[in-house]
Amino acid sequence: MRVLSGIQPTGRFHWGNYFGAIRQYIDLQEGSKQAFYFIANLHALTTVRDPKELKQLTLDAAIDLLALGLDPQKATLFVQSDVPEVSELCWILMTGTPMGLLERCHAYKDKKEKGFSADAGLFTYPVLQAADILAYDSNTVPVGQDQVQHIEVCRDIAGSFNHQFGEVFVLPKAKVLDNSAKVPGIDGEKMSKSYQNTIEIFELPKQMRKKVMRIETDSRPMEDPKDPEGDHLFQLYSLFASEEKQQEMADIYRKGGFGYGTVKKAIADEAESFFADAHSRRAELEKNPHKVEEVLKDGATRARKKAAEVLDRVKTACGI
């Protein structure tokens, strides 16, 4: 199994990023023949236009991933733009990609329907994503349910190329990530940077606690029994607490006679403990950015070797 996934450096990672994707990326590195994980700074250009901000967010993303457990001995970590073969492959793929296929992609359609201007980068985003995947002969791509369409587009593009020029590309399959653990934001809705309701993984504990204590709740009296199922505070608590502690908290809910502040404090305590080791590792990495840059440089070298092999195969097939 050769795994590939990318994550955009459009902001600091939050609890939703970790439980929705990053944790599972790290798990997948254990059982993979080869795993490629990249920081998608070319994709991020569609939204981040400040060069200093993009550079810092890219470095922060690398530090965060390493601190959270991504092991460069088990997986190849690199920055997307450090592998120029992918951009060349993207152009070759665009020459055979139907406009209608891209017009049906939901990211482009959603933005147009909401009245936002959609640039060529957003329109051709799925082709660059296809190049990202195909450049490494990836056969497994872990994605959220909302990204499955892009993997199907990748398969369509690769399949069309193979039909035209021979069996050049490995056709990837989507591995849909387990999103059963819903991660609510401070407003009770899905945690997302676009909703500005996030709690960052590496926020200072004091700042994290302030955000947790601001989480919106209903106005039911303290003495009322409450059903833990579907309650967003209980959902957050369950992400961090052991099964035994979850059961104890569920019993408190059903008995009633407690304030939501008690649950919020418990969430903050469990979250601080859960990410404590990652915070320590990050502090060490932050002191030594050259070490992180060496990991990225080594990752790019390995990624380029594979991408160059695939690109040469593609160019030979189509006569370049």
N, C-alpha and C positions, 0 to 999 in steps of 0.2 A: 504493500500500500504506500503510494507516494502522496502525501498530503500537502496542500497549499492553501494559505489564506492570507489576506491582507487586512490591515486596519488603518483607517484614515487618522492622521494627526490633526484633527480639527478642534481639539480641546482636550483637557485632561480627562483621563479615564475615570469613570464613576462606578458605583455599585452595580448598575445595570449592565455596563460593559463587561464587568468581571463575571457575574453569574450567568449572563446571557451568552457570552462567547469566550472570553479569555481563559476562564477556568477549563473549558472543554478543549481549547487549543493546546493547553499545557498537558492535559491528559492524553491527547492524541499523539504527542511526541514520543510517548513511551512505546507504543505498539507499531510505529511506522517504520517502514524500510528507509524512508527519507522524508523529512518534513521541511517545507520552506515556508517561512513566515516573513512578510515584508511590511514595511511602513509605507503606506500608499500616499506619498507626498505629491505625486503627479495628479492623482485623483483629487487631492485636497485643494489644488489650485482653482477648482471650480467655485470654492467658497472662501478660502483664505488668501487674501491679496497683499498682506503685509509680509515682506521678505524676512524680516527679523523674527516675527511671530512664527512663521512657518518653520524656520530653522530651529527655533527653540522648542516648538511643539514636537518636531521630529526627534530631537535628542531626548526630550522628556518621555516620549512614547517608548523609545528604546530602553531607557533606564527603568521605566515602569514595568515593561514586559519581563526584563531580566530579574527585577526585584520580586515579581510575582511568581517566578519559577520557571520561566522559559530557559532552557539549558542549551547554550551554543554547542555543547558536545553532542547533543541529541537532535538538534534542529538547526537549520540555517536561518539566521536572522539578518536582514539586510534592508536597505532603503531602496525603494522602487526606482528612483532616478539614477541610482548607481549601476543599473543594468540597462544600458542604452539599447541593447539588442531587442528589448521588449518594445521600445518605441518604433524601431524599424519593422518589427513583426506586425505591430498594430497597423502601420500603413499598408502593408501587403494584404492584411485581412480586410481592411476597409475597401480595397479595390474590388472585393467580391461580395461585400455585404449589402443586401437590398435596403433601400431607404425605408420601405414599408415595415421591415423587421424592427428597425430602430424606432420608428414612429409609434409602434405598439408597446414599447417599453414603458413601464408604469412610472419610473422616476421622471422621465421627460413629459409624459402625459399629465401627471399630477401637477407639475410646475406650471404647465401651460394652462390647465384648467383653473388654477388659482390666480391666474393673471400675471404671474412672474415672467420676466424675460428669461428665455432659455438659450444659452450660448451653445456653440458647436461642441464645446468640451462636454457639456451635459448630454447633448444629443448622441455623441459618439462614445460616451462613457462605457457602454456595454462592450464595445470593440476592444478598448484598452483592457477592460477586465478579462475579455477572452484571451488577449495576448498574454496577460499576466499568468493565466492558468495554463495555456498551451505551451508556453516557453519552457516549462519544466517537466513536460510529459506527466502532468499531475492527473491521477485518476480518482482522487477523493478531494472534494472541496467542502469543508464545513461552512455552512451558511445558515442564517436565520430564514424563516419561512418566506419573508418578504424579498429575499434575494434568489429564491429558487428560479424565478423567471430568467434571471441573468445567466444562470448555468445552462438553462435550456437554449438560450440565445447562443451561448458559446458552443454548445453541441451542434446547433444548426450551422453556425459559421464553419466550424471544423469539418462537419460532415459534407458541406458543400465543397470545401477545398479538396477534401479527400476524393470526392466524386470526380472532380475536375482533373486532379493531378496525381491521384494514387493515394495509397494509405500512408499519409505523412504524419497525421496527428493522432495522439491518444485521445479518445473521447472520454471526458471526465464525467463523474457522477456526483450529484449533490449529496452531502451528508447533512440532513436537517438537524440543527442543534436543538437540544432539549430546552424549550422555553417554558416548561411547566412551572418553573419557579419564577412567578411574576415578581418583578422588582418595582414597587410603587415609588414615585417621587414624593417630595414634601407636600405636594398638593393632592396626593392620593391617586393621580393618574400615572401611566407608565413613565418610568424614569427616562428622560431623554434630554439631551442638550438643547434641542429645538424648543422644548417646553420650559427651559430654564428652571427645572425642578430637581436638579441632581445633587447628590452627595458624593464628592470625589473620594476615591480610594485613599489618596495620600494627603488629604487635608489634615491640618494640625488637629489633634484631638479636641482642643477647645472649640475650634471653629465647627468641627464635625458635630459636636454635642449641641451647639447652638442651633444648627440646622435641624437636627433630630427633634429638638424640643419645639421647633416651629411647625412640625408636621401637622397638617390639618386633621381634625377629628370631628365627630358628631357631638351633639349636645345632650346625649342621654345622661340621666342622673347617675351618680357614682354607685348608688345602691342597686341599680338594675343589673340582672344577669345579662351577659352578652355572648353572642355566638362567635367563637374565634374564626370559624370558616368564613372566608370572604372579607375579613377585617384586614385593612392594609397594614396596620401596625403589627398584627400577629404575623402577617406574611413576611414582613421585614425581619421580625424577630426569628422566624423559622429559618431564614437564610443562614444565620450565624450560630444559633443555639443547638445543643445536642438534642437527640430525641427525648431524653429524660426531662430536660429543661422545657422543651416544647410542651410536653404533657402537663408539667406543673403549671405552666402559664395558661394552657387551655382550661385547666381546672379553675384557676383564678377567674378567668373570663366567665365561666358558667355559674360560678357562685355569686359574682357581683361584689359590690362593696369595695371597689378600687378606683383610682383615678388614672386617666390615660398617661399622666406624668410618670407614674410608676413603670408603665410599659416602655415609654420613651427612654427612661434612664436605663432600663434593662437592655434595650436595643443598642444604645451607645456603648454600654459596658461590653456587650458581646462582640460588637463590631470592632472596638478598639483592640480587644484580645485577639480576634480572628486575624486582623491584618498587622499585628505587632511585629512579627518576624519580617514581613515584607517591608514595613517601615524601616526596620534596622538595616536590611540589605540595601534599601534605596539610599539611605544616608551614607553608607559606605561607597556606593557606586557614584553618588553625586560628588564625593570628594576626589574621585578619580575618573573624570570624563574621558581621559585618553584610553583607559581600559575599555570603555564602552565603544569608543570610536574604532578601536582595534577589532572588537567583536564584529562591528558592522562592516569594516573593511574586509575582514576574513570571510564574512558571510557573502558579501558582494562578489568576491573572487570565486567562491564556490558556485554561486548562482549564475555568474557570467559564463563559467565553463559549461554548465548545462544548457543555458539559453543559447550560447553560440553554437553548440552542437545541433540543437533543434532548428535554429535559424538557418544554418548551412544546409540542413536537410530540406527546408522550405524553399530556399533560394534555388537550390539545384533542381527541385521538382518543377518550379515555375519558370526556369530559364534565366535567372538573374545571375 
